[in-house]
Amino acid sequence: MEISVLSRKILRELCTNSRVSISDLVNKYNVDWHIIKNRITAIEKEFGLFYTLELNSTALGITTLHVVIINFVKKPSFEEFKKFAEGSQNVQLAFTTKGDFDAVLFAIAATPKAYYMWEISLMMELAKYGVSIRSSEATMPHIGFVPLNDEQIRKSDIDAVYKKMLLVLNSDSRTTVRELSKRIGMKENITRYYLGKLEKSNIIRRYTALITKPPYKFNILYFTNYTVRLGIDRRVGNERRLQYWRKTDNFPVINEFQMMFGMCGGENSLNWAIYENLEEGLKQSVELHRKIYDADSPEVKWALIDKVAKGVLPLRNIDMKDGFDFAFSESTTPGITAKTD
């Protein structure tokens, strides 16, 4: 897609920190204020930017995030599936798919028992369609996140003033302090004080922007199970070097890989890639993944995201290495750290 390098850099800045000021961008890139302002306006329109929050779910009292793969004997209509997803407070993100599975849900719960009870209710409610599910807990989100809906903020035990702020920022994280103070009914200087405390509380992981009108249309979701054999630490390092960090445009419009979760349960890992060309996308994601882990006899299931039934797809442009969350320290497992080049 034809978009200037400056615009791509600004887009990455907004995805990394949606509250970055125009003045900061002017100083960083040595460009006129009006040029930066016009570029932001153009980017917002072109990519449908949605300014929101990447929240620390644990700080909100959420202990489990599960990814649920669903297959139906008789598929419900999209409207029926959407009604179910929207009616469940546990479901944060839901979409139908075309491929090895029919739908995927990202669901949260305050405790393992609460999740178990929800999963039972899920199977009972969808039983008339002949439903089968495979549920896995997302124990290590390396790349990407699942946006939390406002209900989770309202139900949390955090201070009331923080709730008010988060509810505003979750739907527009670029809101100015002046506007925020009006929205929550508080003096501007007091709002600024509490916002500073909120930012130090670790409740907000990142002020971010999501690309709701992505330039690429093929969202490829794939899950893998492995028969783990010796040397897998090197293969994990190769995966990061050959897939996530392979040499591409330094400032792409959107990252090819949006999500990589390590999981426990039905599946060992989840990957989410987005490409303009389906054949090339499958080659660089599913096929390359199989090749890298060939020694571990990978069982890969993949599908294309079709329609969103609930939530917003968390598509972004961020620095892959800086945004990668490592599960292991270099001292304990050097083969699967950032130093894979």
SVG drawing of the C-alpha trace seen along z (x, -y; Angstrom):
<svg xmlns="http://www.w3.org/2000/svg" viewBox="-31 -24 54 60">
<polyline fill="none" stroke="black" stroke-width="0.4" points="0.0,0.0 1.3,-3.5 1.8,-5.4 4.8,-7.5 7.5,-6.4 6.6,-9.4 3.0,-8.3 4.1,-4.7 6.3,-6.0 3.4,-8.1 1.1,-5.1 3.6,-3.0 3.9,-5.8 0.2,-5.9 -0.1,-2.1 2.8,-2.2 1.5,-5.1 -1.8,-6.6 -1.4,-9.6 1.9,-10.8 1.5,-14.5 1.9,-16.3 4.6,-18.4 6.6,-15.3 6.3,-14.0 7.3,-17.4 10.5,-17.3 11.3,-13.7 10.9,-13.9 11.7,-17.6 8.5,-18.2 6.1,-21.1 3.2,-20.9 0.6,-21.2 2.1,-18.4 2.0,-16.0 -1.6,-17.0 -2.7,-16.5 -0.9,-13.1 -2.6,-11.9 -6.0,-13.0 -5.4,-11.2 -4.1,-8.0 -7.2,-8.0 -9.5,-8.1 -7.6,-5.7 -7.1,-3.0 -10.1,-3.6 -8.0,-4.0 -9.6,-3.1 -7.8,-4.5 -8.1,-2.1 -6.2,-0.5 -4.1,2.6 -5.0,3.5 -3.4,5.6 -6.2,8.2 -4.7,9.5 -4.9,6.0 -8.6,6.1 -9.2,9.4 -9.1,11.6 -7.0,14.7 -7.8,16.7 -7.9,16.1 -9.1,19.0 -9.1,19.4 -12.0,21.6 -12.1,23.3 -15.6,24.3 -16.9,26.7 -20.6,27.3 -22.4,30.2 -25.0,27.7 -23.7,24.1 -25.9,21.4 -26.6,18.3 -24.2,15.5 -26.9,13.5 -27.6,16.4 -23.9,16.8 -23.5,13.0 -26.5,13.0 -24.8,15.7 -21.4,13.9 -22.8,10.5 -25.0,12.0 -22.0,13.5 -19.9,11.1 -17.1,13.6 -16.6,13.4 -14.3,10.5 -13.7,11.3 -15.6,13.7 -15.6,14.3 -16.7,16.9 -14.1,18.6 -13.7,20.6 -11.3,23.6 -10.5,26.3 -12.8,24.8 -16.0,22.7 -15.6,20.1 -13.2,18.8 -13.9,17.2 -11.6,15.4 -13.1,15.7 -12.1,14.5 -13.0,15.4 -12.1,14.4 -11.3,17.9 -10.7,21.3 -14.0,22.5 -15.9,19.6 -14.4,20.4 -15.4,24.0 -19.0,23.1 -19.1,20.7 -17.7,23.4 -20.4,25.8 -23.1,23.2 -21.4,22.6 -21.8,26.2 -25.4,26.4 -26.5,23.2 -24.9,24.3 -25.8,28.0 -28.7,27.8 -26.1,27.1 -24.0,30.2 -21.1,28.3 -17.6,29.6 -15.0,27.3 -11.3,27.3 -10.3,24.9 -6.8,23.7 -5.6,21.3 -3.4,18.5 -0.7,18.7 2.0,16.7 0.9,13.9 4.2,13.2 2.7,10.9 -0.7,9.2 -3.5,8.8 -7.2,9.2 -9.1,5.9 -11.3,6.0 -14.9,4.6 -16.2,2.0 -18.1,4.5 -14.8,5.9 -13.8,2.5 -17.1,1.9 -16.9,5.2 -13.3,4.8 -12.4,3.8 -10.2,0.8 -10.9,-2.7 -14.0,-4.4 -12.1,-7.3 -9.8,-4.9 -12.9,-3.1 -14.3,-6.4 -11.1,-7.2 -10.6,-3.8 -14.2,-3.7 -13.5,-6.9 -10.0,-5.9 -11.0,-2.4 -13.1,-3.9 -10.8,-6.8 -7.3,-6.6 -6.3,-9.8 -8.8,-11.9 -7.1,-15.0 -6.9,-15.6 -9.2,-18.6 -11.9,-16.5 -11.3,-13.6 -11.9,-16.0 -15.2,-17.1 -16.3,-13.5 -15.7,-12.3 -16.8,-15.6 -13.5,-16.4 -11.3,-19.5 -8.5,-19.3 -5.6,-19.5 -7.1,-16.7 -7.8,-14.6 -4.1,-15.1 -3.0,-13.9 -5.1,-10.8 -4.2,-10.0 -0.6,-10.0 -1.3,-7.6 -3.3,-5.4 -0.4,-5.2 1.9,-4.1 -0.5,-1.5 0.3,1.1 -3.4,1.3 -2.6,-0.1 0.0,1.8 -0.2,-0.5 -2.2,-3.3 -2.7,-2.0 -4.5,-2.3 -6.1,0.5 -6.4,0.6 -10.0,1.3 -9.7,0.9 -6.5,3.0 -4.9,2.8 -4.7,6.6 -7.8,8.8 -6.6,12.3 -6.5,12.9 -5.0,16.4 -5.4,18.0 -3.6,21.3 -3.2,23.5 -0.5,26.1 0.1,29.2 3.6,30.7 5.4,33.9 8.2,32.0 11.7,33.4 15.2,32.3 16.4,29.1 13.0,27.3 14.7,24.3 16.6,23.7 13.5,24.2 11.7,21.6 14.6,19.2 14.4,19.9 10.7,19.3 11.2,15.8 14.0,15.0 12.4,16.5 8.8,15.5 8.3,12.7 11.5,10.8 12.3,11.6 13.7,8.8 10.8,6.7 10.0,3.0 11.3,1.3 8.0,-0.5 5.2,1.7 1.7,0.4 0.7,3.4 2.6,6.2 2.3,9.5 2.1,11.3 -0.4,9.9 -0.6,12.6 1.5,15.4 0.3,17.1 1.8,20.0 -1.0,22.1 -1.9,25.0 -4.8,27.4 -6.2,28.4 -3.5,26.6 0.2,25.7 0.3,22.4 -1.8,19.8 -0.6,17.6 -2.4,14.9 -1.1,13.5 -2.5,11.0 -1.5,10.9 -2.6,9.2 -2.1,12.4 -3.5,15.7 -1.0,18.0 2.0,15.9 0.4,15.7 0.0,19.4 3.6,19.9 5.1,17.5 2.9,18.6 1.4,22.1 3.8,23.8 6.9,22.2 5.7,23.0 5.3,26.7 8.8,26.7 10.5,25.1 8.9,27.6 9.1,30.6 11.1,32.6 8.2,32.1 5.5,33.6 3.3,30.5 -0.4,30.9 -1.6,27.6 -5.2,26.4 -5.9,23.1 -8.8,21.0 -9.5,17.5 -11.4,15.0 -14.7,14.4 -16.9,12.1 -16.5,10.4 -19.4,11.3 -18.1,9.3 -15.3,7.0 -12.6,5.4 -9.8,7.2 -6.6,6.1 -4.6,5.3 -1.6,3.0 1.7,1.7 4.3,2.1 8.0,2.9 8.0,6.7 11.2,7.1 10.4,4.4 6.8,5.6 7.7,9.3 7.2,10.6 9.6,13.4 8.7,16.3 12.2,17.4 15.3,15.6 18.5,15.7 20.4,17.3 18.0,20.3 17.2,20.9 19.5,18.9 18.2,20.6 14.8,18.9 15.6,15.4 15.9,12.3 19.4,13.2 18.5,15.6 20.4,13.9"/>
</svg>
